[in-house]
Every structure is written in structure tokens, then in C-alpha cells.
Amino acid sequence: MSEKQNKIFGNFLEMKEGDMKGRLSLSFQATTLNIDELWEGSALSAKFLSTFWGKFFPDKGNLSPHIRKRVQDEVHYISGELMGNAVKFSFEPEYLIEICLYLYENELRFYVTNSLNPDYEAAFQTFIRRILTEDPSALFLEQIEKSAAEENNESGVGFLTMINDYGVTLSWKFGEKTPGIKTVTTLAQLPIIIEK
């Protein structure tokens, strides 16, 4: 698919190896699993990813154990939220859900790709525009109140928590990787801060 056919929101960076220090990809096609089994698989994957990436930060020295634990907690939450959204909103059961993590000098990039219901695309893009242009703290409170009032689970609170609590920068790319199947890739850039 040509770049002209992709729709970009935010400062989306394509996956590239360059100065990368590490990379890990997981993908799954879950045509025989129900949603509860998929949720469980997402939670297990988030735990694995957080343990794996923690190993990149040495556990020697005065501050290093603290850094490793913080990175593991951040990766666990962010990957869990991103994969949970991918599972919840995937539309084509035959299409792979994929998460790729790239470690650079000062950040960890999470790329999560899933299929998308075309009927949901416009509403999702409207919400993304709000995430990118409005105050994330105020929007977080609004979405919490809205979610409680409407008793729905499509609030976007996870995205806003990543921004507010973890300093994550989010961006998205919409396209069609397979003809006729809408896809979305979410990029979450987590700054890695190593205290001296």
C-alpha cells in the first residue's frame, strides 16, 4: 500500500533498525479463542514483555534495581493496554495482531497493529484528534465521568493514562495492509530516563 493511502495522526515514526539496541515482536492469530481467552493471553504477553525488557537494564549499582523495576512496570502497563485495545477492537479474526517493541538510546517504541471495524474508524479518529489537541488531564476526567455514566468500556482512558502518568507520546497510522481489511497501528513512545 502506498504512503498516500495511509492516514497519519500525530508524529508517527516508521519502524526502522538504525540505532536500535534491541527488538522483540509478538504476533498472534486467534480464530479459535474467545474474548476471555484473548484477554488472558494479552495479560500473559504483557508480563513476558515487561520481564524481557527489564533485562536490558542492569541490576547492579545503587539506582539500577529501581530503574529496572520502573521500566518493567511501565512496559507491563503500556503493552497490556495496547494489546487489550487490539484484542477488543480487532475486526477480522483471520488478521494477525502484532506488537513490536524497539529499544533506542532514550526511548522504547511500542508498535501494535490490528484490524479495525470500518464502522468504528471515524469515531476513533475523532477521539484521536481530541487526544492530540486537548489537555490530556481534563480529557481524562471527562472520559472517566462519561464511562461511568454510560457504563461502557470504550473510554480511551488507557491512552490518556499513558500520556498523563508515563509521559508517553502517541501516534497512529490507518491503512489497509490486505485489500479490503482496514488496519490501525498505534505507536507509543516511552521515554527511558536513567538517573545518574
C-alpha positions, 0 to 999 in steps of 0.5 A: 500500500502506498504512503498516500493511502495511509492516514497519519495522526500525530508524529508517527515514526516508521519502524526502522533498525538504525540505532536500535539496541534491541527488538522483540515482536509478538504476533498472534492469530486467534480464530479459535479463542474467545474474548476471555481467552484473548484477554488472558493471553494479552495479560500473559504477553504483557508480563513476558514483555515487561520481564524481557525488557527489564533485562536490558537494564542492569541490576547492579549499582545503587539506582539500577534495581529501581530503574529496572523495576520502573521500566518493567512496570511501565512496559507491563502497563503500556503493552497490556493496554495496547494489546487489550485495545487490539484484542477488543477492537480487532475486526477480522479474526483471520488478521494477525495482531502484532506488537513490536517493541524497539529499544533506542538510546532514550526511548522504547517504541511500542508498535501494535497493529490490528484490524479495525471495524470500518464502522468504528474508524471515524469515531476513533479518529475523532477521539484521536484528534481530541487526544492530540489537541486537548489537555490530556488531564481534563480529557481524562476526567471527562472520559472517566465521568462519561464511562461511568455514566454510560457504563461502557468500556470504550473510554480511551482512558488507557491512552490518556493514562499513558500520556498523563502518568508515563509521559508517553507520546502517541501516534497512529497510522490507518491503512489497509495492509490486505485489500479490503481489511482496514488496519490501525497501528498505534505507536507509543513512545516511552521515554527511558530516563536513567538517573545518574 
